[in-house]
Amino acid sequence: MFLRLENLAKVFTSRDGSALVRAVDDVNLIIEKGEFVTLLGPSGCGKTTTLRLIAGFEFPSEGRIVLDGQEINELPPNQRNMAMVFQSYAIFPHLSVFENIAYGLKIKKIAGAELRRQVGQALDLTELTGLENRQPNQLSGGQQQRVALARALVMNPKVLLFDEPLSNLDAKLRVQMRSEIRRIQQGLAITSVYVTHDQDEAMVLSDKIVVMHNGRIQQADTAPNIYRRPANRFVADFIGRANFLPVTVLDRLQDRWLVQLHDLQVSVPVSPQFMPTPGNPALLLVRPESIRLSRGPQNGQPTLTGKVERTAYLGSLAEYEVAVAGEKLAAVHYDPGVEDLYPVGATINLELISENLYLLPNEES
């Protein structure tokens, strides 16, 4: 374990001074050396405050931060051997690309040939070679973000921190830059902590995703497990699109649960994260892509019948909202042909792909 957060908490006084707010609440997290970990969640979930605690811009109210065996709770940012890439780039407008990247090295009293060598390596790594004499106002947004990244990397930090660094870029540049960040991080094997509210960024970049809500970690896991085996309804609903259907657990048949969904009996794979008692209610998680749509029953499989209430054709896929027994289900059909398109008002059958279903606690019961 390279970076460890132990029972970490940060308490602020509310704006009107009437209450204490736990922005970070009993966070425990282990980050291995060379791992890329993303803190993900909605605004106000505590992810940015957690990052600021790691960086030293805030100090914990409770708990410990341990880096490479040393507690760093009381160390100022410049003594933590970390570097931050900010949302606003924070590059100096009056300095050239070279001077921006070299700034931290000069503070460390590195000069001459050694300074030029280290800046040159950072320029090559971030594909900025040839732009070193330009001013920031002569650069595109993507190039400015590369300068900010190069300035952080040239310091050879133990931990690289990212505070929503791509949020100011347009969609195409975001996709390009997240690939570049991942390429550089993997090439250097540098431990990285990344904050975002964008689930696509988190899924593409991360070795581990930490989903936060109300200052607490809801789940810390790989992208496939976060998506396919969410810890609770919040995680399932925040990552991707989801349908939640109330069911009754009937029985366990070896490695599957048998549940009652309307007038259907459906089998669901058993997961050790949730072991319900037969006879009790639960929630069935059905991702939109785990529904097969057809005009009639397919392969004799049990199906639900519904009525199309909304349809959206997007070329590579068609999205539907289907009313089924008082529920509205989102469904997706990828690469649809003309014959696969269903108009509003059409009656269709919905087959649930059993292997992709997942059972969650009924948190309202």
C-alpha positions as CSV (number, residue, x, y, z in Angstrom):
1,M,0.0,0.0,0.0
2,F,1.6,3.2,-1.2
3,L,-1.0,5.9,-0.3
4,R,-3.4,5.2,2.5
5,L,-6.3,7.2,3.9
6,E,-7.4,6.0,7.3
7,N,-10.8,7.1,8.8
8,L,-10.3,10.4,7.1
9,A,-12.8,13.2,7.8
10,K,-13.1,16.9,7.1
11,V,-15.6,19.1,9.0
12,F,-16.6,22.6,7.9
13,T,-18.8,25.1,9.5
14,S,-21.9,25.8,7.4
15,R,-22.1,29.2,5.7
16,D,-24.6,30.6,8.2
17,G,-22.5,29.2,11.1
18,S,-25.4,27.2,12.5
19,A,-24.1,23.7,11.9
20,L,-21.1,21.5,11.2
21,V,-20.9,19.8,7.8
22,R,-18.9,16.6,7.3
23,A,-17.7,17.1,3.7
24,V,-15.5,13.9,4.0
25,D,-16.8,11.3,6.4
26,D,-14.8,8.3,7.6
27,V,-13.0,7.6,4.3
28,N,-10.8,4.6,4.2
29,L,-8.9,3.9,0.9
30,I,-5.7,2.1,-0.1
31,I,-3.9,3.2,-3.3
32,E,-1.1,1.0,-4.6
33,K,2.0,2.2,-6.2
34,G,1.5,3.0,-9.9
35,E,-2.3,2.7,-9.6
36,F,-4.6,5.1,-11.3
37,V,-7.6,5.8,-9.0
38,T,-10.5,8.1,-9.8
39,L,-12.7,9.7,-7.2
40,L,-16.1,9.9,-8.9
41,G,-19.4,11.4,-7.8
42,P,-21.9,14.2,-8.1
43,S,-21.2,17.8,-7.0
44,G,-20.9,18.0,-3.2
45,C,-20.0,14.4,-2.7
46,G,-16.7,15.1,-1.1
47,K,-14.3,14.0,-3.9
48,T,-12.6,17.4,-4.4
49,T,-12.2,17.9,-0.6
50,T,-10.6,14.4,-0.4
51,L,-8.2,15.4,-3.2
52,R,-7.4,18.7,-1.4
53,L,-6.7,16.7,1.8
54,I,-4.3,14.5,-0.1
55,A,-2.6,17.5,-1.7
56,G,-2.3,19.4,1.6
57,F,-4.5,22.3,0.6
58,E,-6.8,21.3,3.5
59,F,-5.9,19.5,6.7
60,P,-7.9,16.6,8.1
61,S,-10.3,17.1,11.1
62,E,-9.9,13.3,11.8
63,G,-7.9,10.4,10.5
64,R,-4.5,9.9,8.8
65,I,-2.9,10.2,5.4
66,V,0.1,7.9,4.9
67,L,2.4,8.2,1.9
68,D,5.0,5.5,1.4
69,G,5.0,4.7,5.1
70,Q,5.1,8.3,6.3
71,E,2.2,10.2,7.9
72,I,1.8,13.5,6.0
73,N,-1.1,15.0,7.8
74,E,0.8,18.1,8.9
75,L,3.1,18.5,6.0
76,P,2.5,21.6,3.7
77,P,1.9,20.9,0.0
78,N,5.4,21.7,-1.1
79,Q,6.8,19.0,1.2
80,R,4.5,16.1,0.1
81,N,6.3,15.3,-3.2
82,M,3.0,15.6,-5.1
83,A,2.0,17.6,-8.2
84,M,-1.4,18.8,-9.2
85,V,-3.0,19.4,-12.6
86,F,-5.8,21.9,-12.2
87,Q,-9.1,22.4,-14.0
88,S,-8.1,25.9,-14.9
89,Y,-4.6,24.9,-16.2
90,A,-3.0,27.6,-13.9
91,I,-0.2,28.2,-16.3
92,F,1.6,31.6,-16.2
93,P,0.4,33.8,-19.1
94,H,3.6,35.8,-19.2
95,L,5.9,32.8,-19.5
96,S,6.7,30.7,-22.5
97,V,5.9,27.0,-22.6
98,F,9.5,26.2,-21.7
99,E,9.5,28.7,-18.8
100,N,6.2,27.4,-17.5
101,I,7.5,23.8,-17.4
102,A,10.9,24.8,-16.0
103,Y,9.3,27.0,-13.2
104,G,9.3,24.3,-10.5
105,L,12.8,23.1,-11.4
106,K,14.2,26.6,-11.0
107,I,12.7,26.7,-7.5
108,K,14.6,23.5,-6.7
109,K,17.8,25.3,-7.9
110,I,18.1,23.1,-11.0
111,A,19.7,25.0,-13.9
112,G,21.8,24.8,-17.1
113,A,22.0,21.6,-19.1
114,E,20.2,19.5,-16.4
115,L,17.2,21.9,-16.5
116,R,17.1,21.8,-20.3
117,R,17.4,18.0,-20.3
118,Q,14.5,17.5,-17.8
119,V,12.2,20.0,-19.6
120,G,13.1,18.4,-22.9
121,Q,12.0,15.0,-21.6
122,A,8.7,16.5,-20.4
123,L,8.1,18.2,-23.7
124,D,8.7,14.9,-25.6
125,L,6.5,13.0,-23.2
126,T,3.5,15.4,-23.7
127,E,4.2,15.9,-27.4
128,L,4.9,19.6,-27.0
129,T,8.4,19.6,-28.7
130,G,8.6,22.5,-31.1
131,L,6.2,24.6,-29.1
132,E,8.6,25.5,-26.2
133,N,9.0,29.2,-27.3
134,R,5.3,29.9,-27.7
135,Q,3.2,32.0,-25.2
136,P,0.1,30.4,-23.6
137,N,-2.2,32.7,-25.6
138,Q,-0.8,31.1,-28.8
139,L,-1.9,27.6,-27.7
140,S,-5.1,25.7,-28.0
141,G,-6.9,24.5,-24.9
142,G,-5.6,21.0,-25.4
143,Q,-2.0,22.3,-25.7
144,Q,-2.4,24.4,-22.6
145,Q,-3.5,21.3,-20.7
146,R,-0.5,19.5,-22.0
147,V,1.7,22.3,-20.6
148,A,0.0,22.0,-17.2
149,L,0.6,18.2,-17.3
150,A,4.3,18.6,-18.4
151,R,4.9,21.1,-15.6
152,A,3.6,18.6,-13.1
153,L,5.5,15.6,-14.5
154,V,8.8,17.4,-14.7
155,M,8.9,17.5,-10.9
156,N,9.0,13.7,-10.8
157,P,6.3,13.5,-8.0
158,K,5.5,10.4,-6.0
159,V,1.8,11.1,-6.7
160,L,0.1,13.0,-9.5
161,L,-3.2,14.6,-8.7
162,F,-5.8,15.7,-11.2
163,D,-8.7,18.1,-10.3
164,E,-11.2,17.7,-13.2
165,P,-8.5,18.7,-15.7
166,L,-10.6,18.1,-18.8
167,S,-13.8,19.9,-17.9
168,N,-12.9,23.1,-19.9
169,L,-12.2,21.2,-23.1
170,D,-14.7,20.4,-25.8
171,A,-16.0,16.8,-26.2
172,K,-13.6,15.7,-28.9
173,L,-10.5,17.1,-27.1
174,R,-11.6,15.5,-23.8
175,V,-11.6,12.1,-25.5
176,Q,-8.2,12.7,-27.0
177,M,-6.7,14.1,-23.8
178,R,-7.9,11.3,-21.5
179,S,-6.2,8.8,-23.8
180,E,-3.0,10.8,-23.6
181,I,-3.2,11.1,-19.8
182,R,-3.7,7.3,-19.5
183,R,-0.8,6.6,-22.0
184,I,1.6,8.8,-20.1
185,Q,0.5,7.5,-16.7
186,Q,0.9,3.9,-17.7
187,G,4.2,4.6,-19.4
188,L,5.6,6.2,-16.2
189,A,3.8,3.9,-13.8
190,I,3.1,7.0,-11.7
191,T,0.6,6.8,-8.9
192,S,-2.3,9.0,-9.8
193,V,-5.5,10.3,-8.1
194,Y,-8.1,11.8,-10.5
195,V,-11.3,13.7,-9.6
196,T,-14.2,13.9,-12.0
197,H,-18.0,13.8,-12.2
198,D,-17.8,12.3,-15.7
199,Q,-18.4,8.5,-15.6
200,D,-17.0,7.9,-19.1
201,E,-13.6,9.5,-18.0
202,A,-13.6,7.4,-14.9
203,M,-14.3,4.1,-16.8
204,V,-11.7,4.8,-19.5
205,L,-8.9,6.0,-17.2
206,S,-9.0,4.1,-14.0
207,D,-7.5,1.0,-12.5
208,K,-9.9,1.6,-9.6
209,I,-13.0,3.8,-9.4
210,V,-14.1,5.2,-6.0
211,V,-17.7,6.3,-6.1
212,M,-18.5,8.8,-3.4
213,H,-21.8,10.2,-2.0
214,N,-22.5,12.5,1.0
215,G,-18.8,12.4,1.9
216,R,-18.6,8.6,2.1
217,I,-17.2,5.9,-0.2
218,Q,-20.0,3.9,-1.6
219,Q,-17.8,1.5,-3.6
220,A,-14.2,1.2,-4.6
221,D,-13.6,-1.3,-7.4
222,T,-12.7,-1.9,-11.0
223,A,-14.9,-0.4,-13.8
224,P,-16.5,-3.7,-14.8
225,N,-17.4,-4.5,-11.2
226,I,-18.7,-1.0,-10.5
227,Y,-21.0,-1.3,-13.6
228,R,-22.0,-5.0,-13.4
229,R,-21.9,-5.5,-9.6
230,P,-22.8,-2.2,-7.9
231,A,-22.8,-2.1,-4.2
232,N,-26.1,-0.3,-3.9
233,R,-28.8,1.6,-5.9
234,F,-26.9,4.9,-5.8
235,V,-23.9,3.4,-7.5
236,A,-26.0,1.5,-10.0
237,D,-27.9,4.7,-10.9
238,F,-24.9,7.0,-11.1
239,I,-22.8,4.7,-13.3
240,G,-24.6,4.3,-16.6
241,R,-28.4,4.0,-17.1
242,A,-30.4,1.6,-15.1
243,N,-33.9,0.2,-14.6
244,F,-34.9,-0.9,-11.1
245,L,-37.7,-3.3,-10.9
246,P,-39.3,-4.5,-7.6
247,V,-39.3,-8.3,-7.3
248,T,-39.9,-10.9,-4.6
249,V,-37.2,-13.4,-3.9
250,L,-38.7,-16.9,-4.2
251,D,-35.8,-19.4,-3.8
252,R,-32.1,-20.1,-4.3
253,L,-31.3,-22.7,-7.0
254,Q,-27.5,-23.4,-6.6
255,D,-25.8,-20.4,-8.1
256,R,-29.0,-18.5,-9.1
257,W,-31.9,-16.7,-7.4
258,L,-35.4,-17.3,-8.6
259,V,-37.4,-14.1,-8.3
260,Q,-41.0,-13.1,-9.1
261,L,-41.3,-10.1,-11.5
262,H,-45.0,-9.3,-12.3
263,D,-46.3,-12.6,-13.7
264,L,-42.8,-13.9,-14.7
265,Q,-40.3,-16.0,-12.7
266,V,-36.8,-14.9,-13.6
267,S,-33.5,-16.4,-12.6
268,V,-30.7,-14.1,-11.5
269,P,-27.0,-14.9,-10.8
270,V,-26.1,-15.1,-7.1
271,S,-23.6,-12.4,-5.9
272,P,-21.9,-12.6,-2.5
273,Q,-22.5,-8.9,-2.1
274,F,-26.2,-9.5,-1.4
275,M,-27.7,-12.6,0.1
276,P,-31.5,-12.0,0.5
277,T,-33.9,-14.2,2.4
278,P,-36.6,-16.0,0.3
279,G,-39.9,-14.3,0.6
280,N,-38.4,-10.8,1.0
281,P,-38.6,-7.9,-1.6
282,A,-35.5,-6.9,-3.6
283,L,-34.7,-4.7,-6.6
284,L,-33.8,-6.2,-10.0
285,L,-31.1,-4.1,-11.8
286,V,-31.7,-4.3,-15.6
287,R,-29.3,-2.3,-17.8
288,P,-31.0,-0.9,-21.0
289,E,-28.7,-3.0,-23.2
290,S,-29.7,-6.2,-21.3
291,I,-33.2,-6.1,-22.8
292,R,-33.9,-7.8,-26.2
293,L,-36.8,-6.2,-28.0
294,S,-38.9,-8.1,-30.5
295,R,-42.4,-8.1,-32.1
296,G,-43.1,-11.6,-30.8
297,P,-41.7,-14.1,-28.3
298,Q,-38.1,-15.3,-29.1
299,N,-36.8,-18.8,-28.6
300,G,-39.7,-19.6,-26.2
301,Q,-38.1,-17.3,-23.6
302,P,-40.3,-15.7,-21.0
303,T,-40.9,-12.1,-21.9
304,L,-42.7,-9.0,-20.7
305,T,-45.1,-7.1,-23.0
306,G,-45.0,-3.3,-23.2
307,K,-45.9,-0.3,-25.3
308,V,-43.4,2.0,-26.8
309,E,-43.8,5.5,-25.4
310,R,-40.7,7.2,-26.7
311,T,-38.2,6.4,-29.4
312,A,-34.9,8.0,-30.4
313,Y,-32.9,6.9,-33.4
314,L,-29.2,7.8,-33.1
315,G,-27.7,6.0,-36.0
316,S,-25.5,3.5,-34.2
317,L,-28.3,2.8,-31.7
318,A,-32.0,3.3,-31.0
319,E,-33.2,4.2,-27.6
320,Y,-36.7,3.3,-26.3
321,E,-38.9,4.0,-23.3
322,V,-41.4,1.2,-22.9
323,A,-44.3,1.1,-20.5
324,V,-44.6,-2.3,-18.8
325,A,-47.2,-3.0,-16.1
326,G,-47.0,0.5,-14.6
327,E,-43.2,0.7,-15.0
328,K,-41.2,2.6,-17.6
329,L,-38.2,0.8,-18.9
330,A,-35.3,2.2,-20.8
331,A,-34.1,-0.1,-23.6
332,V,-31.3,0.2,-26.2
333,H,-30.9,-1.6,-29.5
334,Y,-27.5,-1.3,-31.0
335,D,-26.8,-1.1,-34.8
336,P,-30.5,-1.3,-35.7
337,G,-31.7,-1.9,-39.1
338,V,-34.9,-0.3,-40.5
339,E,-36.9,-3.4,-39.7
340,D,-35.7,-3.2,-36.0
341,L,-37.2,0.3,-35.4
342,Y,-40.4,0.4,-33.4
343,P,-42.7,3.4,-33.6
344,V,-44.4,5.1,-30.6
345,G,-47.5,3.2,-29.7
346,A,-46.2,-0.2,-30.9
347,T,-46.7,-3.2,-28.7
348,I,-43.5,-5.2,-28.3
349,N,-41.9,-8.0,-26.3
350,L,-39.0,-7.5,-23.9
351,E,-36.7,-10.4,-23.0
352,L,-34.4,-9.9,-20.1
353,I,-30.9,-11.3,-20.6
354,S,-30.6,-13.4,-17.5
355,E,-26.8,-13.5,-17.2
356,N,-26.7,-9.7,-17.1
357,L,-29.3,-9.2,-14.4
358,Y,-28.3,-8.2,-10.8
359,L,-30.1,-8.3,-7.5
360,L,-29.9,-5.3,-5.1
361,P,-31.4,-4.7,-1.7
362,N,-34.7,-2.9,-1.6
363,E,-33.4,0.0,0.4
364,E,-36.8,1.5,0.9
365,S,-38.2,-1.6,2.6
